[in-house]
Amino acid sequence: MTLGFLGTGAITEAVVTGLGSAPAAPDIVVSPRSAARSQALAARFANVAVAPDNQAVLDRADAVVLAVRPQDIAAVLEGLRFRGEQTIISFVALVPMARLRRLVAPAERICRAVPLPSAAERSGPIALWPALPDVADLLGRVGTVVAVPSEDMLEPLWATTALMAPFYEQLNQIAGWLAANGVPRDVAASYTARLHAAWGQAAVQQPDDLAALREDSQTRGGLNEQALRQLGEAGHYDEIKTVLDAVLRRLTAVT
């Protein structure tokens, strides 16, 4: 199978990098957009080639990944000739299935996926709807595929990915606080990152009862109880849900 990518941004780079280091890497052809990134991928991986234009990507690919900005998708796809037998994998937020079908006709085998930058390390969840078996197998090489039962369930999962930048800023703020309290910046950053990674790993091992993890991590009158109470009283957790509600409204407001 030859896998084509329209758009060579950060997510394409992550997925191509993960596939390039995975067993039985597929042949990949990428669009010339973001020339430096596409050329770097071709230089790094023997299975990656750069097409002269977007139509050449379609002509060579059995499966096509759409990885362009939502506001650019109509202009990028205008005039391109898809084939009826091609599989289309959309990484594009804000473009629901009904619109995708119009944009990539006559192709009918279409799915939407939400890979993360961690695909470069072949880790992290990848939401997929519908879970086409061959696409699930492909994306399963660069992460853990989460099969989503319906499109309306995909959007809330997609919304949570908007918390990535706030998460990293939280780590940055904590490391900065440690540095302000005399801890060398490199030690502060390393400790903060590893601390949160350990907590995350515990959650991965016990995902069905996150509330139990919360309860088990605090003792009466302890430091965790104090921090949890103060953040709750400050509206920290309510604000997270408010942000997610706003992102979800944006994701579902388009047709």
ABEGO torsion letter per residue (X at the ends): XBBBBBEBBAAAAAAAAAAAABBGBBBBBBBABGAAAAAAAAAABAABBBBABAAAAAAABABBBBABBAAAAAAAABGBBBBAABBBBBABBGBBAAAAAAAAOABABBBBBBBBAAAAAGBEBBBBOBBBAAAAAAAAAAEBBBBBABAAAAAAAAAAAAAAAAAAAAAAAAAAAAAAAGBBAAAAAAAAAAAAAAAAAAAAABAABAAAAAAAABBBGBAAAAAAAAAAAAGAAAAAAAAAAAAAAAAAABX
